[in-house]
Amino acid sequence: MPRSTVRPYKLLAAHYDELFGFARSWGEFARTNLLANVFPKIDSACDLACGTGTAALELARRGLKVYAVDLSPTMCRLARKKARAAGLPVQVIQADMRNFRLPRPVGLVTCEFDALNHIPRKKDLGSVTKAAARALQPGGHFYFDVNTRLAFEKIWPLTWWLEKPGVVLVMRGGYDESSGKAFANAEWFIREGSLWRRHHEYVEQVCWTAREIREALHAASFRSIRKWDAAPFFKDDPFVRRGYRTFYLARK
């Protein structure tokens, strides 16, 4: 499992929309359905691990005051650029999801597209849930999704080939049951003039059990925890089968 030769997620950040934009409609469909009863009751939200800001902008289009938080400087820069271009009130904050703080509490914190799996250590899950609880108003909701062990066992060992003009990404990884972590080696081929330059990135995700998630949420004073299998919301994605991804909605 070779380590990254560039800062993790730097190239993934720069090319994320280009290569993974196809998942946007599935995330929006799930969010619209699962949060249908939440949106009429709130006026503000925070998208945690916001990436390039796609979900944050969609929340802002609902008329919400939105904060967008991400650790990656590249992701934050892209999110700010998209918010300015759209003329939407999104405040982007570079911070770690384990200890982020907002200028004021919000009614909803979202953390989508398996971002919680990217927490580096098992013991850090409680830090994230407590930071999310601190960011919420009383009665606020924390909405997120995670990859499951089944997805790590069945999907991550596969070879993925994604290609767009001037960029090619090949990914292959696996799941280490002893550590509870999945890993992926990302080989990039970026066109530079008439030549192609090769880069390598190494990505890890932590596997959470349903019990670990519930315990962390309860310890952070979340109640009324609900969960859904993601498969019905990703009907056109052959790689999201039943049991591969789970959505959670917890109320403070």
C-alpha positions in Angstrom: 0.0 0.0 0.0 2.3 2.8 -1.2 1.7 6.2 0.3 0.9 9.4 -1.6 3.6 11.3 -3.3 1.5 14.5 -3.3 -0.8 16.0 -0.6 -3.8 13.7 -0.3 -6.9 14.9 -2.2 -5.1 17.7 -4.0 -5.7 16.2 -7.4 -9.0 14.7 -6.3 -10.1 18.2 -5.3 -9.0 19.8 -8.5 -10.8 17.3 -10.7 -13.6 16.2 -8.4 -16.5 17.9 -10.3 -15.1 16.8 -13.6 -14.9 13.1 -12.8 -17.5 12.6 -10.1 -20.2 15.1 -10.9 -22.4 12.3 -12.1 -23.2 11.6 -8.4 -24.7 15.0 -7.8 -28.3 14.1 -8.8 -28.4 11.1 -6.5 -27.2 13.1 -3.5 -29.8 15.8 -4.2 -32.6 13.2 -4.6 -31.8 11.6 -1.3 -31.4 15.0 0.5 -34.7 16.3 -0.9 -36.6 13.2 0.2 -35.0 12.5 3.6 -35.0 16.1 4.7 -38.4 17.0 3.4 -39.8 17.6 6.9 -36.6 19.4 8.1 -36.3 22.1 5.5 -39.5 24.0 6.3 -38.4 24.4 10.0 -34.9 25.9 9.5 -33.3 29.0 8.1 -29.6 28.0 8.2 -27.3 25.1 7.5 -23.7 23.9 7.5 -22.3 21.5 4.9 -19.4 19.7 6.6 -16.6 18.4 4.3 -18.2 20.5 1.6 -15.8 19.6 -1.2 -16.2 22.0 -4.1 -19.4 23.4 -2.6 -22.1 21.7 -4.7 -24.4 20.6 -1.9 -23.8 23.9 0.0 -25.0 25.9 -3.1 -28.1 23.7 -3.3 -28.9 24.4 0.3 -28.4 28.1 -0.3 -30.8 28.0 -3.3 -33.4 27.0 -0.8 -33.0 30.4 0.9 -30.9 29.2 3.8 -27.9 31.0 5.3 -25.2 28.4 4.6 -21.7 27.8 6.0 -19.4 25.4 4.1 -16.5 23.7 5.9 -13.7 21.7 4.5 -10.1 20.9 5.5 -8.7 21.0 1.9 -7.5 24.5 0.8 -8.2 23.5 -2.8 -11.7 22.5 -2.1 -12.3 25.7 -0.1 -11.0 27.8 -3.0 -13.2 26.1 -5.5 -16.3 26.3 -3.3 -15.7 30.1 -2.8 -15.3 30.5 -6.5 -18.6 28.7 -7.3 -20.5 30.6 -4.6 -19.3 34.0 -6.0 -20.2 32.9 -9.5 -23.7 31.9 -8.4 -24.2 35.0 -6.2 -25.3 32.8 -3.3 -24.7 33.6 0.5 -22.3 30.8 1.3 -19.5 31.4 3.8 -16.7 29.0 3.3 -14.5 28.0 6.3 -11.3 26.0 6.1 -11.4 23.7 9.2 -11.1 20.2 10.4 -14.5 18.4 10.9 -13.2 17.2 14.3 -13.0 20.7 15.8 -14.7 23.2 13.5 -16.7 26.1 14.9 -19.3 28.3 13.2 -20.0 32.0 13.8 -23.5 31.0 15.0 -25.5 27.8 15.5 -27.5 26.4 12.6 -30.6 24.3 12.2 -29.0 21.6 10.0 -25.5 20.1 9.6 -25.0 17.9 6.5 -22.0 15.7 5.8 -22.5 13.8 2.6 -20.8 11.5 0.1 -19.2 9.3 2.7 -17.1 12.1 4.1 -17.3 10.7 7.6 -15.4 7.6 6.4 -12.4 9.9 5.8 -11.8 10.6 9.5 -8.3 9.2 10.0 -8.7 7.4 13.3 -11.5 5.3 14.9 -11.4 7.4 18.1 -12.1 10.6 16.2 -15.7 9.8 15.4 -16.8 11.2 18.8 -15.0 14.4 18.1 -16.9 14.9 14.9 -20.3 14.2 16.4 -19.6 16.6 19.3 -18.4 19.3 17.0 -21.6 18.9 14.9 -23.7 19.0 18.0 -22.0 22.2 19.1 -22.7 23.8 15.7 -26.5 23.0 16.0 -29.3 24.9 17.6 -31.4 23.0 20.1 -33.5 20.5 18.1 -31.2 20.8 15.1 -30.5 17.9 12.8 -27.3 16.1 11.7 -27.6 14.4 8.3 -24.8 12.2 6.9 -24.1 9.0 5.0 -21.3 6.4 5.3 -19.9 3.5 3.3 -20.4 0.2 5.0 -18.0 -2.8 5.4 -19.9 -4.6 2.6 -19.0 -1.8 0.2 -15.4 -1.9 1.3 -15.2 -5.6 0.8 -17.0 -5.7 -2.6 -16.4 -2.4 -4.3 -13.0 -1.0 -3.2 -10.9 -4.0 -4.5 -12.3 -3.3 -8.0 -10.3 -1.4 -10.7 -11.9 2.0 -11.6 -11.1 3.9 -14.8 -12.4 7.4 -15.2 -11.4 9.5 -18.2 -12.1 13.1 -19.3 -10.3 15.3 -21.8 -6.8 15.8 -20.4 -7.1 13.7 -17.3 -7.3 10.0 -16.6 -7.8 8.4 -13.2 -7.2 4.7 -12.4 -8.1 3.5 -8.9 -7.7 0.2 -7.1 -7.7 -0.6 -3.4 -9.0 -3.0 -0.8 -10.2 -3.5 2.8 -8.0 -4.4 5.8 -10.3 -6.1 8.2 -7.7 -6.0 11.0 -7.5 -2.2 11.0 -11.0 -1.5 9.9 -9.8 0.6 7.1 -10.3 0.7 3.3 -7.6 2.1 1.0 -7.3 3.1 -2.6 -4.3 3.9 -4.8 -5.1 6.6 -7.3 -2.9 6.8 -10.4 -3.4 10.1 -12.2 -2.4 10.9 -15.8 -2.6 14.7 -16.4 -2.0 16.2 -19.9 0.6 19.0 -19.8 1.0 20.3 -23.3 1.8 17.4 -25.6 3.0 15.2 -22.7 1.3 13.3 -19.9 2.5 13.5 -16.3 1.8 10.7 -13.8 0.9 11.4 -10.2 0.0 9.1 -7.3 -2.4 9.6 -4.4 -3.2 7.3 -1.5 -6.7 7.5 0.1 -8.0 5.8 3.2 -11.5 5.4 4.7 -12.5 4.1 8.1 -15.3 1.6 8.4 -17.9 2.4 11.1 -20.3 -0.1 12.5 -23.9 0.9 13.1 -23.3 0.5 16.8 -20.2 2.7 16.8 -22.2 5.5 15.0 -25.1 5.3 17.4 -22.8 5.3 20.4 -21.0 8.4 19.2 -24.2 10.2 18.4 -25.7 9.4 21.8 -22.5 10.6 23.5 -22.9 13.9 21.7 -26.5 14.3 23.0 -28.2 13.3 19.7 -31.5 11.5 19.9 -34.2 10.3 17.6 -31.6 8.6 15.3 -33.0 7.3 12.0 -31.3 5.5 9.2 -32.0 4.4 5.6 -30.3 2.1 3.1 -29.0 4.3 0.2 -29.8 1.8 -2.6 -33.3 3.2 -3.4 -31.8 6.7 -3.9 -29.0 5.5 -6.2 -31.2 3.4 -8.5 -29.0 4.1 -11.6 -25.7 3.4 -9.9 -24.8 -0.3 -10.2 -22.1 0.1 -7.5 -24.5 1.2 -4.7 -26.4 -2.0 -3.9 -28.4 -2.7 -0.8 -26.2 -2.7 2.3 -23.4 -0.7 0.7 -24.2 2.8 2.0 -26.4 4.1 4.8 -28.0 7.5 5.5 -28.4 8.8 9.0 -30.5 11.6 10.4 -30.0 12.5 14.1 -31.7 15.2 16.1 -30.0 17.1 18.9 
